[in-house]
Amino acid sequence: MEEQIENKENRMSGSKKRFVLDLDLPSWEEYVKEKHLPKFRAGQIYSWYSKGVLDMDRMTNVPGNIKTMLKEDFVCENMSIGKHLVSEIDGTQKFVFELYDGHCVETVLMRYKTGLSICISSQAGCKMGCRFCASAHAGFGRSLTRGEMLGQVLLAGNFAGERIHSVVVMGIGEPFDNYEELIGFLHLANDEKGLNLGARHITVSTCGLVPQMLQFSEIDMQVNLSVSLHAPNDTLRKSIMPIANRYSMQELLDACRTYERNTNRRITFEYSLFDGVNDTPECAKELCRVLRGIHCHINLIAANEFDGSPFRRSKPGNVRAFQDLLEKGGMTVTLRREMGTDIMAACGQLRRGMQEKKES
């Protein structure tokens, strides 16, 4: 407990004491140089941490004196699996990760034909306030570091005993509200000497922070972009997503066009369907009009419900009718497969996990 309090104070005071998974190989090379250690020690340390090994007792080729240095200079055991749930419907797994300061985040591991896909959180809680999302109702704790994002991938993969095939930053939090750490995570995940996950196997989702979207369009990585749209016009979008009061639909779509032009990559628009709210034929036709000309894919979601939600999911017939109208309008459309609904692991159902129990 004393070590946890000390670690928390180090972060709160702006200390240089960082979580070991936050560092890339050049950072470890700089560290061993400062400590007058052989350069090859950097590769050894990075190799263990990039495999998600936080237990120093398992680092068989790292001498005890270096382990002591690491404990003194870094937060070494920042996160652990506090709870693990498995869906009886489809085998989807939900992890509740406990962080050093008492915050918790939820992470979802799903199996597809292509392999394991993981949905990670970028913040403990969310400040965006989308009315249809359970995360918004659980309050905001703090943003995660790049290493805490990476740790979700590494520890879940180790637990499953299988390499993760793809990552979506689509869990708790708004990734672009934690922009610098997000970009740091992308580089760590893509590092060929580390996790070595292909950029095209990573997707970042945003509710529409326009300035960061424009920044993102300039990075030299083939990472996929997904935009949570959920409405075809400003009036409706403002009623369910507060971010629409900051950036209009026109500004958002202009940023999407800039991203498309700069990257030559297709954008995915997420559209959750709520009964009697945004699932009408008029909404479908308007959505076709506003997205026409943008190289995009529309991912429809039969909205998932949670206790306290003001919305109910669209009726199956309305979902099919909405999809049919989009396809007739020339849009590329898919309906997202429901996974993990029985363990509250589906889209829009993630909260702050065990943190809620501590605060209740």
HUCOR-V526249 format. One record per pair of residues at least 24 apart in sequence whose C-alpha atoms are under 10 Angstrom apart, sorted by the first residue. I is the first residue (numbers start at 0). J is the second residue. If there is no record, write none. Layout:
i=I j=J
i=I j=J
This chain:
i=0 j=99
i=0 j=100
i=2 j=74
i=2 j=99
i=3 j=74
i=3 j=76
i=3 j=77
i=3 j=98
i=3 j=99
i=3 j=100
i=3 j=101
i=4 j=99
i=4 j=100
i=4 j=101
i=5 j=74
i=5 j=99
i=5 j=100
i=6 j=73
i=6 j=74
i=6 j=75
i=6 j=77
i=6 j=99
i=6 j=100
i=7 j=74
i=7 j=99
i=7 j=100
i=7 j=101
i=8 j=100
i=9 j=73
i=9 j=74
i=10 j=74
i=10 j=100
i=15 j=72
i=15 j=73
i=16 j=70
i=16 j=71
i=16 j=72
i=16 j=73
i=16 j=74
i=16 j=75
i=17 j=72
i=17 j=73
i=17 j=74
i=17 j=75
i=17 j=77
i=17 j=144
i=17 j=146
i=18 j=72
i=18 j=73
i=18 j=74
i=18 j=75
i=18 j=76
i=18 j=77
i=18 j=78
i=18 j=99
i=18 j=144
i=18 j=145
i=18 j=146
i=18 j=147
i=19 j=44
i=19 j=45
i=19 j=48
i=19 j=49
i=19 j=53
i=19 j=69
i=19 j=70
i=19 j=72
i=19 j=73
i=19 j=74
i=19 j=75
i=19 j=76
i=19 j=77
i=19 j=146
i=19 j=147
i=20 j=45
i=20 j=47
i=20 j=48
i=20 j=49
i=20 j=50
i=20 j=51
i=20 j=52
i=20 j=53
i=20 j=73
i=20 j=74
i=20 j=75
i=20 j=76
i=20 j=77
i=20 j=144
i=20 j=145
i=20 j=146
i=20 j=147
i=20 j=148
i=20 j=149
i=20 j=150
i=20 j=153
i=20 j=184
i=20 j=187
i=21 j=48
i=21 j=73
i=21 j=74
i=21 j=144
i=21 j=145
i=21 j=146
i=21 j=147
i=21 j=148
i=21 j=149
i=21 j=150
i=21 j=180
i=21 j=183
i=21 j=184
i=21 j=187
i=22 j=48
i=22 j=49
i=22 j=145
i=22 j=146
i=22 j=183
i=22 j=184
i=22 j=187
i=23 j=48
i=23 j=49
i=23 j=146
i=23 j=183
i=23 j=184
i=23 j=186
i=23 j=187
i=23 j=188
i=23 j=190
i=23 j=192
i=23 j=193
i=24 j=49
i=24 j=187
i=24 j=190
i=24 j=192
i=24 j=193
i=30 j=72
i=31 j=65
i=34 j=65
i=34 j=68
i=36 j=65
i=40 j=65
i=42 j=192
i=44 j=69
i=45 j=192
i=45 j=193
i=46 j=192
i=46 j=193
i=46 j=194
i=47 j=193
i=48 j=75
i=48 j=146
i=48 j=150
i=48 j=153
i=48 j=193
i=48 j=194
i=49 j=146
i=49 j=149
i=49 j=150
i=49 j=153
i=49 j=187
i=49 j=188
i=49 j=190
i=49 j=192
i=49 j=193
i=49 j=194
i=49 j=195
i=50 j=150
i=50 j=152
i=50 j=153
i=50 j=154
i=50 j=156
i=50 j=157
i=50 j=193
i=50 j=194
i=51 j=149
i=51 j=150
i=51 j=151
i=51 j=152
i=51 j=153
i=51 j=154
i=51 j=155
i=51 j=156
i=51 j=157
i=51 j=194
i=52 j=76
i=52 j=150
i=52 j=153
i=52 j=154
i=52 j=157
i=53 j=77
i=53 j=78
i=53 j=79
i=53 j=150
i=53 j=154
i=74 j=99
i=75 j=99
i=77 j=146
i=77 j=147
i=77 j=150
i=78 j=102
i=78 j=103
i=78 j=146
i=78 j=147
i=78 j=150
i=78 j=151
i=78 j=154
i=79 j=103
i=79 j=150
i=79 j=151
i=79 j=154
i=79 j=155
i=80 j=104
i=80 j=105
i=80 j=151
i=80 j=154
i=80 j=155
i=80 j=158
i=81 j=105
i=81 j=352
i=81 j=353
i=82 j=352
i=82 j=353
i=83 j=107
i=83 j=155
i=83 j=158
i=84 j=339
i=84 j=341
i=84 j=342
i=84 j=343
i=84 j=344
i=85 j=339
i=85 j=341
i=85 j=342
i=85 j=344
i=86 j=338
i=86 j=339
i=86 j=340
i=86 j=341
i=86 j=342
i=86 j=343
i=86 j=344
i=87 j=339
i=87 j=340
i=87 j=341
i=87 j=342
i=88 j=337
i=88 j=338
i=88 j=339
i=88 j=340
i=88 j=341
i=88 j=342
i=89 j=337
i=89 j=338
i=89 j=339
i=89 j=340
i=89 j=341
i=90 j=338
i=90 j=339
i=91 j=115
i=91 j=117
i=91 j=338
i=91 j=339
i=91 j=340
i=91 j=341
i=91 j=342
i=91 j=344
i=91 j=345
i=92 j=117
i=92 j=155
i=92 j=159
i=92 j=338
i=92 j=339
i=92 j=342
i=92 j=344
i=93 j=117
i=93 j=118
i=93 j=155
i=93 j=339
i=93 j=342
i=93 j=343
i=93 j=344
i=93 j=345
i=93 j=349
i=93 j=352
i=94 j=119
i=94 j=151
i=94 j=154
i=94 j=155
i=94 j=158
i=94 j=344
i=94 j=352
i=95 j=151
i=95 j=350
i=95 j=351
i=95 j=352
i=95 j=353
i=95 j=354
i=96 j=147
i=96 j=150
i=96 j=151
i=96 j=154
i=96 j=155
i=96 j=351
i=96 j=352
i=96 j=353
i=96 j=354
i=97 j=352
i=97 j=353
i=97 j=354
i=98 j=123
i=98 j=143
i=98 j=147
i=101 j=140
i=101 j=353
i=101 j=354
i=101 j=357
i=102 j=140
i=102 j=141
i=102 j=143
i=102 j=351
i=102 j=352
i=102 j=353
i=102 j=354
i=102 j=355
i=102 j=357
i=103 j=140
i=103 j=350
i=103 j=351
i=103 j=352
i=103 j=353
i=103 j=354
i=103 j=355
i=104 j=140
i=104 j=143
i=104 j=147
i=104 j=151
i=104 j=170
i=104 j=171
i=104 j=172
i=104 j=349
i=104 j=350
i=104 j=351
i=104 j=352
i=104 j=353
i=104 j=354
i=105 j=151
i=105 j=170
i=105 j=171
i=105 j=344
i=105 j=349
i=105 j=350
i=105 j=351
i=105 j=352
i=105 j=353
i=106 j=148
i=106 j=151
i=106 j=152
i=106 j=155
i=106 j=168
i=106 j=169
i=106 j=170
i=106 j=171
i=106 j=344
i=106 j=349
i=106 j=352
i=107 j=151
i=107 j=152
i=107 j=155
i=107 j=167
i=107 j=169
i=107 j=170
i=107 j=338
i=107 j=339
i=107 j=343
i=107 j=344
i=107 j=345
i=107 j=346
i=107 j=349
i=108 j=151
i=108 j=152
i=108 j=155
i=108 j=156
i=108 j=159
i=108 j=163
i=108 j=166
i=108 j=338
i=108 j=339
i=108 j=344
i=109 j=163
i=109 j=165
i=109 j=338
i=109 j=339
i=109 j=344
i=110 j=163
i=110 j=164
i=110 j=338
i=111 j=164
i=113 j=164
i=113 j=165
i=114 j=161
i=114 j=162
i=114 j=163
i=114 j=164
i=114 j=165
i=115 j=156
i=115 j=159
i=115 j=161
i=115 j=162
i=115 j=163
i=115 j=164
i=115 j=165
i=115 j=166
i=116 j=152
i=116 j=156
i=116 j=162
i=116 j=163
i=116 j=164
i=116 j=165
i=116 j=166
i=116 j=167
i=116 j=200
i=116 j=201
i=117 j=151
i=117 j=152
i=117 j=155
i=117 j=156
i=117 j=163
i=117 j=164
i=117 j=165
i=117 j=166
i=117 j=167
i=117 j=168
i=117 j=169
i=117 j=170
i=117 j=201
i=118 j=151
i=118 j=152
i=118 j=165
i=118 j=166
i=118 j=167
i=118 j=168
i=118 j=169
i=118 j=170
i=118 j=171
i=118 j=202
i=118 j=203
i=118 j=344
i=118 j=346
i=119 j=147
i=119 j=148
i=119 j=149
i=119 j=150
i=119 j=151
i=119 j=152
i=119 j=166
i=119 j=167
i=119 j=168
i=119 j=169
i=119 j=170
i=119 j=171
i=119 j=172
i=120 j=147
i=120 j=148
i=120 j=151
i=120 j=167
i=120 j=168
i=120 j=169
i=120 j=170
i=120 j=171
i=120 j=172
i=120 j=173
i=120 j=174
i=120 j=349
i=120 j=351
i=121 j=145
i=121 j=147
i=121 j=148
i=121 j=149
i=121 j=151
i=121 j=168
i=121 j=169
i=121 j=170
i=121 j=171
i=121 j=172
i=121 j=173
i=121 j=174
i=121 j=175
i=121 j=176
i=121 j=177
i=121 j=178
i=121 j=180
i=121 j=181
i=121 j=184
i=122 j=147
i=122 j=148
i=122 j=170
i=122 j=171
i=122 j=172
i=122 j=173
i=122 j=174
i=122 j=176
i=122 j=177
i=122 j=351
i=123 j=170
i=123 j=171
i=123 j=172
i=123 j=173
i=123 j=350
i=123 j=351
i=123 j=352
i=123 j=354
i=124 j=170
i=124 j=171
i=124 j=172
i=124 j=173
i=124 j=349
i=124 j=350
i=124 j=351
i=124 j=352
i=124 j=354
i=125 j=170
i=125 j=171
i=125 j=172
i=125 j=173
i=125 j=174
i=125 j=176
i=125 j=350
i=125 j=351
i=126 j=172
i=126 j=173
i=126 j=176
i=126 j=241
i=126 j=242
i=127 j=172
i=127 j=173
i=127 j=176
i=127 j=206
i=127 j=208
i=127 j=240
i=127 j=241
i=127 j=242
i=128 j=239
i=128 j=240
i=128 j=241
i=128 j=242
i=129 j=206
i=129 j=236
i=129 j=237
i=129 j=238
i=129 j=239
i=129 j=240
i=129 j=241
i=129 j=242
i=129 j=243
i=129 j=347
i=130 j=238
i=130 j=239
i=130 j=240
i=130 j=241
i=130 j=308
i=130 j=309
i=130 j=310
i=130 j=347
i=131 j=229
i=131 j=239
i=131 j=240
i=131 j=271
i=131 j=273
i=131 j=302
i=131 j=303
i=131 j=304
i=131 j=305
i=131 j=307
i=131 j=308
i=131 j=309
i=131 j=310
i=131 j=311
i=131 j=347
i=131 j=348
i=132 j=171
i=132 j=239
i=132 j=240
i=132 j=302
i=132 j=303
i=132 j=304
i=132 j=305
i=132 j=308
i=132 j=310
i=132 j=346
i=132 j=347
i=132 j=348
i=132 j=349
i=132 j=350
i=133 j=171
i=133 j=303
i=133 j=304
i=133 j=305
i=133 j=306
i=133 j=307
i=133 j=308
i=133 j=343
i=133 j=346
i=133 j=347
i=133 j=348
i=133 j=349
i=133 j=350
i=133 j=351
i=134 j=170
i=134 j=171
i=134 j=172
i=134 j=347
i=134 j=348
i=134 j=349
i=134 j=350
i=134 j=351
i=134 j=352
i=135 j=171
i=135 j=172
i=135 j=347
i=135 j=349
i=135 j=350
i=135 j=351
i=136 j=307
i=136 j=308
i=136 j=350
i=136 j=351
i=137 j=349
i=137 j=350
i=137 j=351
i=137 j=352
i=137 j=354
i=137 j=355
i=137 j=358
i=138 j=350
i=138 j=351
i=138 j=355
i=139 j=171
i=139 j=172
i=139 j=351
i=140 j=172
i=140 j=351
i=140 j=354
i=141 j=172
i=141 j=177
i=142 j=172
i=142 j=173
i=142 j=174
i=142 j=176
i=142 j=177
i=142 j=178
i=142 j=180
i=142 j=181
i=143 j=172
i=143 j=174
i=143 j=177
i=143 j=180
i=143 j=181
i=144 j=177
i=144 j=179
i=144 j=180
i=144 j=181
i=144 j=183
i=144 j=184
i=145 j=177
i=145 j=178
i=145 j=179
i=145 j=180
i=145 j=181
i=145 j=182
i=145 j=183
i=145 j=184
i=145 j=185
i=145 j=186
i=145 j=187
i=145 j=188
i=146 j=180
i=146 j=181
i=146 j=183
i=146 j=184
i=146 j=187
i=146 j=188
i=147 j=180
i=147 j=184
i=148 j=180
i=148 j=181
i=148 j=183
i=148 j=184
i=148 j=185
i=148 j=187
i=148 j=188
i=149 j=181
i=149 j=183
i=149 j=184
i=149 j=185
i=149 j=187
i=149 j=188
i=149 j=194
i=150 j=184
i=152 j=188
i=152 j=194
i=153 j=188
i=153 j=194
i=162 j=194
i=162 j=196
i=163 j=194
i=163 j=196
i=163 j=200
i=164 j=196
i=164 j=197
i=164 j=200
i=164 j=201
i=165 j=196
i=165 j=197
i=165 j=198
i=165 j=199
i=165 j=200
i=165 j=201
i=165 j=202
i=166 j=196
i=166 j=197
i=166 j=198
i=166 j=199
i=166 j=200
i=166 j=201
i=166 j=202
i=166 j=203
i=167 j=200
i=167 j=201
i=167 j=202
i=167 j=203
i=167 j=204
i=167 j=223
i=167 j=224
i=167 j=225
i=168 j=201
i=168 j=202
i=168 j=203
i=168 j=204
i=168 j=205
i=168 j=224
i=168 j=225
i=169 j=202
i=169 j=203
i=169 j=204
i=169 j=205
i=169 j=225
i=169 j=227
i=169 j=346
i=169 j=347
i=170 j=203
i=170 j=204
i=170 j=344
i=170 j=345
i=170 j=346
i=170 j=347
i=170 j=348
i=170 j=349
i=170 j=350
i=171 j=346
i=171 j=347
i=171 j=348
i=171 j=349
i=171 j=350
i=171 j=351
i=172 j=204
i=172 j=205
i=172 j=206
i=172 j=349
i=172 j=350
i=172 j=351
i=173 j=203
i=173 j=204
i=173 j=205
i=173 j=206
i=173 j=207
i=173 j=208
i=174 j=203
i=174 j=204
i=174 j=205
i=174 j=206
i=174 j=208
i=174 j=211
i=175 j=203
i=175 j=204
i=175 j=205
i=175 j=206
i=175 j=207
i=175 j=208
i=175 j=209
i=175 j=210
i=175 j=211
i=175 j=212
i=175 j=214
i=175 j=215
i=176 j=205
i=176 j=206
i=176 j=208
i=176 j=211
i=177 j=211
i=178 j=211
i=178 j=212
i=178 j=214
i=178 j=215
i=179 j=211
i=182 j=215
i=182 j=218
i=182 j=220
i=185 j=220
i=185 j=222
i=186 j=220
i=189 j=220
i=189 j=222
i=197 j=221
i=197 j=222
i=198 j=222
i=198 j=223
i=199 j=223
i=202 j=267
i=204 j=267
i=204 j=268
i=204 j=269
i=205 j=268
i=205 j=269
i=206 j=240
i=206 j=241
i=206 j=242
i=206 j=243
i=206 j=251
i=206 j=268
i=206 j=269
i=207 j=240
i=207 j=242
i=207 j=243
i=207 j=245
i=207 j=246
i=207 j=247
i=207 j=248
i=207 j=250
i=207 j=251
i=207 j=252
i=207 j=254
i=207 j=255
i=208 j=242
i=208 j=243
i=208 j=245
i=208 j=246
i=208 j=250
i=208 j=251
i=208 j=254
i=209 j=242
i=209 j=245
i=209 j=246
i=209 j=247
i=209 j=250
i=209 j=251
i=209 j=252
i=209 j=253
i=209 j=254
i=209 j=255
i=210 j=246
i=210 j=250
i=210 j=251
i=210 j=254
i=211 j=254
i=212 j=251
i=212 j=254
i=212 j=255
i=212 j=257
i=212 j=258
i=213 j=251
i=213 j=253
i=213 j=254
i=213 j=255
i=213 j=256
i=213 j=257
i=213 j=258
i=213 j=261
i=214 j=254
i=214 j=258
i=215 j=258
i=215 j=261
i=215 j=262
i=216 j=254
i=216 j=255
i=216 j=256
i=216 j=257
i=216 j=258
i=216 j=259
i=216 j=260
i=216 j=261
i=216 j=262
i=216 j=263
i=216 j=264
i=217 j=257
i=217 j=258
i=217 j=261
i=217 j=262
i=218 j=261
i=218 j=262
i=219 j=261
i=219 j=262
i=220 j=262
i=221 j=262
i=221 j=263
i=221 j=264
i=222 j=262
i=222 j=264
i=223 j=262
i=223 j=264
i=223 j=265
i=223 j=266
i=223 j=267
i=224 j=255
i=224 j=258
i=224 j=259
i=224 j=264
i=224 j=265
i=224 j=266
i=224 j=267
i=224 j=268
i=225 j=255
i=225 j=265
i=225 j=266
i=225 j=267
i=225 j=268
i=225 j=269
i=225 j=295
i=225 j=296
i=225 j=297
i=225 j=298
i=226 j=251
i=226 j=252
i=226 j=255
i=226 j=266
i=226 j=267
i=226 j=268
i=226 j=269
i=226 j=270
i=226 j=297
i=226 j=298
i=227 j=267
i=227 j=268
i=227 j=269
i=227 j=270
i=227 j=271
i=227 j=298
i=228 j=252
i=228 j=267
i=228 j=268
i=228 j=269
i=228 j=270
i=228 j=271
i=228 j=286
i=228 j=297
i=229 j=268
i=229 j=269
i=229 j=270
i=229 j=271
i=229 j=272
i=229 j=273
i=229 j=277
i=229 j=278
i=229 j=286
i=229 j=299
i=229 j=300
i=230 j=269
i=230 j=270
i=230 j=271
i=230 j=272
i=230 j=276
i=230 j=277
i=230 j=278
i=230 j=282
i=230 j=283
i=230 j=285
i=230 j=286
i=231 j=270
i=231 j=277
i=231 j=281
i=231 j=282
i=231 j=283
i=231 j=284
i=231 j=285
i=231 j=286
i=231 j=287
i=231 j=288
i=231 j=289
i=231 j=290
i=232 j=282
i=232 j=285
i=232 j=286
i=232 j=289
i=235 j=276
i=235 j=277
i=235 j=282
i=236 j=277
i=238 j=276
i=239 j=276
i=239 j=310
i=248 j=289
i=249 j=289
i=252 j=289
i=252 j=290
i=252 j=293
i=253 j=293
i=255 j=293
i=255 j=294
i=255 j=295
i=256 j=292
i=256 j=293
i=256 j=294
i=256 j=295
i=259 j=293
i=259 j=294
i=259 j=295
i=260 j=293
i=260 j=294
i=263 j=294
i=264 j=294
i=264 j=295
i=265 j=293
i=265 j=294
i=265 j=295
i=265 j=296
i=266 j=293
i=266 j=294
i=266 j=295
i=266 j=296
i=266 j=297
i=267 j=294
i=267 j=295
i=267 j=296
i=267 j=297
i=267 j=298
i=267 j=331
i=267 j=332
i=268 j=295
i=268 j=296
i=268 j=297
i=268 j=298
i=268 j=299
i=268 j=332
i=269 j=296
i=269 j=297
i=269 j=298
i=269 j=299
i=269 j=300
i=269 j=334
i=269 j=335
i=270 j=297
i=270 j=298
i=270 j=299
i=270 j=300
i=270 j=301
i=270 j=302
i=270 j=334
i=270 j=335
i=271 j=298
i=271 j=299
i=271 j=300
i=271 j=301
i=271 j=302
i=271 j=303
i=271 j=312
i=271 j=313
i=271 j=318
i=271 j=334
i=271 j=335
i=271 j=346
i=271 j=347
i=272 j=299
i=272 j=300
i=272 j=301
i=272 j=302
i=272 j=303
i=272 j=310
i=272 j=311
i=272 j=312
i=272 j=313
i=272 j=314
i=272 j=317
i=272 j=318
i=272 j=321
i=273 j=300
i=273 j=301
i=273 j=302
i=273 j=303
i=273 j=304
i=273 j=309
i=273 j=310
i=273 j=311
i=273 j=312
i=273 j=313
i=273 j=314
i=273 j=317
i=273 j=318
i=274 j=301
i=274 j=302
i=274 j=310
i=274 j=311
i=274 j=312
i=274 j=313
i=274 j=314
i=274 j=315
i=274 j=317
i=274 j=318
i=275 j=310
i=275 j=311
i=275 j=312
i=275 j=313
i=275 j=314
i=275 j=317
i=276 j=310
i=276 j=311
i=276 j=312
i=276 j=313
i=277 j=313
i=277 j=321
i=278 j=312
i=278 j=313
i=278 j=314
i=278 j=317
i=278 j=318
i=278 j=320
i=278 j=321
i=278 j=322
i=279 j=313
i=279 j=317
i=279 j=318
i=279 j=320
i=279 j=321
i=280 j=317
i=280 j=320
i=280 j=321
i=280 j=322
i=280 j=323
i=280 j=324
i=280 j=325
i=281 j=321
i=281 j=324
i=282 j=321
i=282 j=324
i=282 j=325
i=283 j=320
i=283 j=321
i=283 j=322
i=283 j=323
i=283 j=324
i=283 j=325
i=283 j=326
i=283 j=328
i=284 j=321
i=284 j=324
i=284 j=325
i=284 j=327
i=284 j=328
i=285 j=325
i=285 j=328
i=286 j=324
i=286 j=325
i=286 j=328
i=286 j=330
i=287 j=324
i=287 j=325
i=287 j=326
i=287 j=327
i=287 j=328
i=287 j=329
i=287 j=330
i=288 j=325
i=288 j=328
i=290 j=330
i=291 j=328
i=291 j=329
i=291 j=330
i=293 j=330
i=294 j=330
i=294 j=331
i=295 j=330
i=295 j=331
i=295 j=332
i=296 j=330
i=296 j=331
i=296 j=332
i=296 j=333
i=297 j=322
i=297 j=325
i=297 j=326
i=297 j=330
i=297 j=331
i=297 j=332
i=297 j=333
i=297 j=334
i=297 j=335
i=298 j=322
i=298 j=331
i=298 j=332
i=298 j=333
i=298 j=334
i=298 j=335
i=298 j=336
i=299 j=332
i=299 j=333
i=299 j=334
i=299 j=335
i=299 j=336
i=300 j=333
i=300 j=334
i=300 j=335
i=300 j=336
i=300 j=337
i=300 j=346
i=301 j=334
i=301 j=335
i=301 j=336
i=301 j=337
i=301 j=346
i=302 j=335
i=302 j=337
i=302 j=345
i=302 j=346
i=302 j=347
i=302 j=348
i=303 j=337
i=303 j=340
i=303 j=343
i=303 j=344
i=303 j=345
i=303 j=346
i=303 j=347
i=303 j=348
i=304 j=340
i=304 j=343
i=304 j=345
i=304 j=346
i=304 j=347
i=304 j=348
i=305 j=340
i=305 j=343
i=305 j=347
i=305 j=348
i=305 j=349
i=306 j=348
i=308 j=348
